[in-house]
């Protein structure tokens, strides 16, 4: 074997190995793209199926706040809307970005990835506030509702006012989160996921 044959064999093997490496990377990238499309398609479908929930949440919030206002204004003969004064249930928050942080992060458009990170950052604060409001209801408000406490004494009034204030803040926070999620849904639709 001559030096030229050896060099040609070396170059051929090197090019074949380089091509195999490139094709393997391309195959992996396509698999990642398909997985990301499936993952984001799932979230798009879920977000589209829950698109009308914000109106229901707003209506529920107004009903509870009106019942609390009626209770705070009730005199000795008052009959607050006891059935409307209840612990709220919060729709679940979502965590998007952690599965996308590896190879998937290279496939997701930057503006969408930013929206997903913001949603992930908003979720813990919303969950923590909902937990606080629920604990406040269970500890302070439910016993008063079960006792049908009317009129409220000073300490009871402060507890109901605190609950109403925290509940209002929670509804505002939920509304902001829902608006952000609607933006993610619109971006997913626009990008074709």
C-alpha positions in Angstrom: 0.0 0.0 0.0 1.4 3.3 -1.0 1.4 6.5 1.0 -1.3 7.9 -1.3 -3.6 4.9 -0.8 -3.1 5.1 3.0 -3.9 8.9 2.9 -7.0 8.2 0.8 -8.2 5.5 3.1 -7.6 7.7 6.2 -9.6 10.6 4.6 -12.4 8.2 3.5 -12.7 6.8 7.1 -12.5 10.3 8.6 -15.2 11.6 6.3 -17.4 8.5 6.9 -17.0 8.9 10.7 -17.8 12.7 10.5 -20.8 12.0 8.3 -22.0 9.3 10.8 -21.5 11.7 13.7 -23.5 14.4 11.8 -26.3 12.0 10.9 -26.6 10.8 14.5 -26.8 14.4 15.8 -29.4 15.2 13.1 -31.4 12.1 14.1 -31.2 13.2 17.8 -32.2 16.8 17.0 -35.2 15.6 15.0 -36.3 13.3 17.8 -36.0 16.2 20.2 -38.0 18.5 17.9 -40.7 15.8 17.7 -40.8 15.4 21.5 -40.9 19.2 22.0 -43.7 19.5 19.5 -45.7 16.8 21.2 -45.0 18.3 24.7 -46.1 21.8 23.7 -49.0 20.4 21.7 -50.2 18.7 24.8 -50.1 22.0 26.7 -51.8 23.9 23.9 -54.7 21.4 23.9 -54.9 21.6 27.7 -54.8 25.5 27.7 -57.4 25.6 24.9 -59.7 23.2 26.9 -59.6 25.5 30.0 -59.8 28.8 28.1 -63.3 29.7 29.5 -62.5 29.1 33.1 -61.4 32.6 33.8 -65.0 33.9 33.4 -66.2 31.2 35.8 -63.5 32.1 38.3 -64.4 35.8 38.1 -68.1 35.1 38.6 -67.3 32.9 41.6 -65.0 35.5 43.1 -67.6 38.2 42.7 -70.2 36.0 44.4 -68.0 35.2 47.4 -66.9 38.9 47.8 -70.5 40.0 47.6 -71.5 37.4 50.3 -68.6 38.7 52.5 -69.7 42.3 52.0 -73.2 41.4 52.9 -72.0 39.6 56.0 -69.8 42.6 57.1 -72.8 44.9 56.6 -75.4 42.6 58.3 -77.0 43.8 61.4 -78.5 41.7 64.2 -81.3 40.5 61.9 -79.1 40.0 58.9 -79.1 36.8 56.8 -75.9 36.6 54.9 -75.6 34.3 51.9 -73.9 31.6 54.0 -73.8 29.1 51.1 -71.7 31.6 49.1 -69.1 32.1 51.8 -66.8 29.1 51.3 -63.2 28.2 50.8 -62.1 28.8 47.2 -60.7 26.2 45.0 -57.8 27.2 42.8 -57.2 25.7 39.4 -53.8 24.0 39.3 -50.7 25.9 38.2 -48.5 24.5 35.5 -44.7 23.9 35.4 -43.5 24.1 31.8 -39.8 24.8 31.5 -38.0 22.1 33.5 -38.4 19.4 30.9 -37.3 21.8 28.2 -34.1 22.9 29.9 -31.9 20.3 28.3 -31.9 19.7 24.6 -35.5 20.9 24.2 -34.5 24.4 25.1 -32.6 24.8 21.8 -35.8 23.9 19.9 -38.3 26.3 21.7 -38.4 29.8 20.2 -36.9 32.4 22.7 -40.1 34.4 23.2 -42.1 31.3 24.0 -39.4 30.1 26.4 -39.5 33.4 28.2 -43.2 33.2 28.6 -42.9 29.6 30.0 -40.2 30.8 32.5 -42.4 33.6 33.7 -45.3 31.2 34.2 -43.1 28.9 36.2 -42.0 31.9 38.3 -45.6 33.0 39.0 -46.9 29.6 40.0 -45.3 29.2 43.4 -46.5 32.6 44.7 -50.0 31.9 43.5 -50.0 28.5 45.2 -48.6 29.9 48.4 -51.2 32.6 48.6 -54.0 30.1 47.8 -52.8 27.9 50.6 -52.7 30.9 53.0 -56.2 31.9 52.1 -57.5 28.4 52.6 -55.8 28.1 56.0 -57.2 31.4 57.0 -60.7 30.3 56.0 -60.4 27.0 57.9 -59.0 28.6 61.0 -61.0 31.8 61.3 -63.9 32.0 58.9 -65.5 28.5 58.8 -66.2 28.4 62.5 -68.0 31.8 62.2 -70.0 30.6 59.2 -71.0 27.4 61.0 -72.0 29.5 64.0 -73.8 31.9 61.7 -72.2 34.7 63.6 -74.2 37.9 63.1 -73.5 40.7 64.0 -69.7 40.3 64.0 -67.7 41.3 67.1 -64.6 43.4 66.5 -62.1 40.5 66.4 -64.4 38.5 64.1 -64.9 41.5 61.8 -61.1 41.9 61.5 -60.8 38.3 60.6 -63.5 38.5 57.9 -62.0 41.8 56.6 -58.6 40.1 56.4 -60.0 37.1 54.6 -61.9 39.3 52.1 -58.8 41.4 51.5 -56.6 38.3 51.0 -59.2 36.6 48.9 -59.5 39.7 46.6 -55.7 39.7 46.2 -55.8 36.0 45.4 -58.4 36.6 42.7 -56.4 39.4 41.2 -53.3 37.2 41.2 -55.3 34.4 39.6 -56.5 36.8 36.9 -53.0 37.9 36.1 -51.8 34.3 35.9 -54.8 33.3 33.7 -54.0 36.3 31.4 -50.4 35.1 31.1 -51.5 31.6 30.4 -53.8 32.9 27.6 -50.7 34.7 26.1 -48.9 31.3 26.1 -51.8 29.6 24.5 -51.9 32.3 21.8 -48.2 32.0 21.2 -48.5 28.2 20.9 -51.3 28.6 18.3 -49.3 31.3 16.4 -46.2 29.1 16.3 -48.2 26.0 15.2 -47.6 23.7 18.1 
